[in-house]
Amino acid sequence: MLSTPPAQTLRSAAVAAMVQNGFEPEFSPAVMREVRSLHDPSDNPLPAGCHDLRALLWSSVDNRESRDLDQIEVAERLLDGSIKIRIGVADVDSLVHLGSAADAHAAANTTSVYTGVAVFPMLPERLSTDLTSLNQGEDRLAVVIEFDVAPDGALDKASVYRALVHNKAKLVYDAVGMWLEGKAPPPPAIAASKELNDQLRLQDEAAQRLRQARSVAGALDFESIEARPVVVHGKVVDLAVDRRNRARDLIEDFMVAANRSVATYLLDHGSASLRRVVREPKRWDRIVALAKDVGEVLPDTPNNVALSEFLARRRAADPEHFADLSLSVVKLLGPGIYVFERRLGDRRETGHFGLAVADYVHSTAPNRRFADLVTQRMLRATTDGGTSPYSDQELIEIASRCTERGEAARKVERTMRKVAGASMLAERVGESFAAIVTAASPKGTYARVLNPPVEGRIVRGGRGLDVGDTVRLKLVVADPVRGYIDFAHEAEGASRKLERSRRKKLEADRLRSRIGQTFDALVTGVSESGTYVRLLDGSAEGRVVRGYKPLSVGMKVPVKLINTDSVHGFIDFEYTQGMDPVKEDRLTRKRAAALALRDHIGDTFRAIVSGTSKKATWLRTVPDNVEGRLVRGRRGLSVGDETGVVLLAVDPERGFIDFAREDTVLPAS
């Protein structure tokens, strides 16, 4: 059982974290009275100077659960080979007036906070998910950012204007991404409409042009690996990472282009702005060292083009583990900040190092970021020929507030990831985990476990570790009440182990082109932690992950290379002669079962324990006889015991089916 008190739900923990970090988690009565008095502005006659663009084939692509839709998109091919892109951004300023109660709340919090178990919106839901959300099937006012994308990806003819729009299709990242990548059939809405099919293909073509141009300029190609609690049927069942795909890239490319276009538009019209800046990294030397670990060389001084090319090569070389390298580089680059900008020419502020652009603002999410709402008001003053709604001093203060609140929001989100993660690890204190160091400073050293993807502090033995190091840590504290996850690192022999890890990263990189080949090897170690071999030619050492049971130290055997991980320094082999044909048949069945269970995450089953060991507990559901692994709630169970379990995750490719005992799954609220 978890140590979390019954009254301590994850939502209440999230509220406490919001208050502790200076947020106002609830809206005041004045805000709610104000919002109740609002009506849909699209019901009114079309405002002067507002275009009617409802006939265009607008669509949105977002997360399945998203309800605050800030933008929609549409593309048009031009005769000169360019593609015109229109981004419709929710016209929040029309309903949230400067100086209103809702505006004051938004200015105080400056951002929506997404904790996984609860969303704390910057604006009340009647606005953010209704009147100012670009929902499917609704007429809505929007601020349209329009620009042309040339065949070489260059941006031209940026303009901004108001329009009445109509979202024809709310699409989902995962389904659209799988379709664009040729891995799945089109989503139903796209399958039912050739026009929508062609429209998304055209948008994808424009996005590829933009991405290629940014790559040439030195934009950095990252992949986030921040985990989020997964809530199904009101229960937190897992921590998951949203992986990049072509649909996410499409929207990211459009938003970057739109934000660049708005920044340029404001500058060209002599308007001040709140720019988003990521300065050159202070820890470039560590990024250089990470590159050296895999045999790459970067310049001694920060160079975003060289870093971009390095990241592109690593993504191509090891896509499965690229996210961890990406995480390390992101941590070393540091966060972005908002700055007031009025200066022109060579007196202007530095640009956005990661995006390889000089001029960048946030403008496409006014429902959930106050900086974007401020930018929308600056745009309206510019297009209408009016005076600025803010003084320079007010903009300086807003920039500082948005930067500070953004960091506070990240702290809340980290806290809630730790609360959820600690609840999942509570019964695993004393176990060891492979992890990657994510932060190292006088304030402390932190690391993220590879599986499950939770982050904690290294409270012992952290000296000498640095961002990007792969280490094995012992879990010493998992406190769901306070959200504490503490690890210990064995300091004895640490430098030798780190050097060995760096050597294995190079070995893994050299061997990646030889996956599937067989090597002669010597068994060097057999223990509960694994079976290890060293190739007889001395080129590498690694772990036997399949067919290892007949092996003992000193045996010389042929092993097949099945996987390499140059980010963490892992090299995996199988001993084919030791593999049980019965287990191979079972793996085939489990792959099929995992595929069939994809849409049942969070569902509850009855199951009987079929096997136990120090490392794992296995079970079989009744009456369906689906075999899986119990990853939480193992203590106290014996073979033959019946218990209720919740399906946490499936992996059809590897045949993994993971369950948790029902009484270890926390309610979200």
Buried (B, 14 or more C-beta within 10 A) or exposed (E): EBEBEEEBBBBEBBBBBBEEBEBBBEBEEEBBEBBEEBEBBBEEEEEEEBEEBBEBBBBBBBEEEBBBBBBBBBBBEEEEEBBBBBBBBBBBBBBBEEEBBBBBBBBBBBBBBBBBBBBBBBBBBBBBBBBBBBBBEBBBBBBBBBBBBBEEBEBEEBEBBBBBBBBBBBBBBBBBBBBBEEEEEBBEBBEEBEEBBBBBEBBBBBBBBBBBBBBBBBBBBBBBBBBBBBBBEEBBBBBBEBEBBBBBBBBBBBBBBBBBBBBBBBBEBEBBBBBBBBBBBEBBEBBBBBBBBBEBEBEEEBBBBBBBBBBEEBBEBBEEBBBBBBBBBBBBBBEBBBBBBBEEEEEBEEBBBBBBBBBBBBBBBBBBBBBBBBBBBBBBBBBEEEEBBBEEEEBBBBBBBBBBBBEBBBBBBBBBBBBBBBBBBBBBEEEBBBBBBBBBEEEEBBBBBBEBBBBBBBBBBBEEBBBBBBBBBBBBBBBBBEBBBBBBBBEEEBEEBBEEBBBBBBBBBBBBEEEEEEBEBBBEBBEEEEBBBBBEEEEBBBBBBBBBEEBEEEBEBEBBBBBBBBBBBBBBBBBBEBBEEEEEEEBEEBBEBBEEBEEEBBEBBBBBBBEBEEEEBBBBBEEEEBBBBBBBBBEEBEEEEEBBBBBBBBBBEEBBBBBBBBEBBBBBE
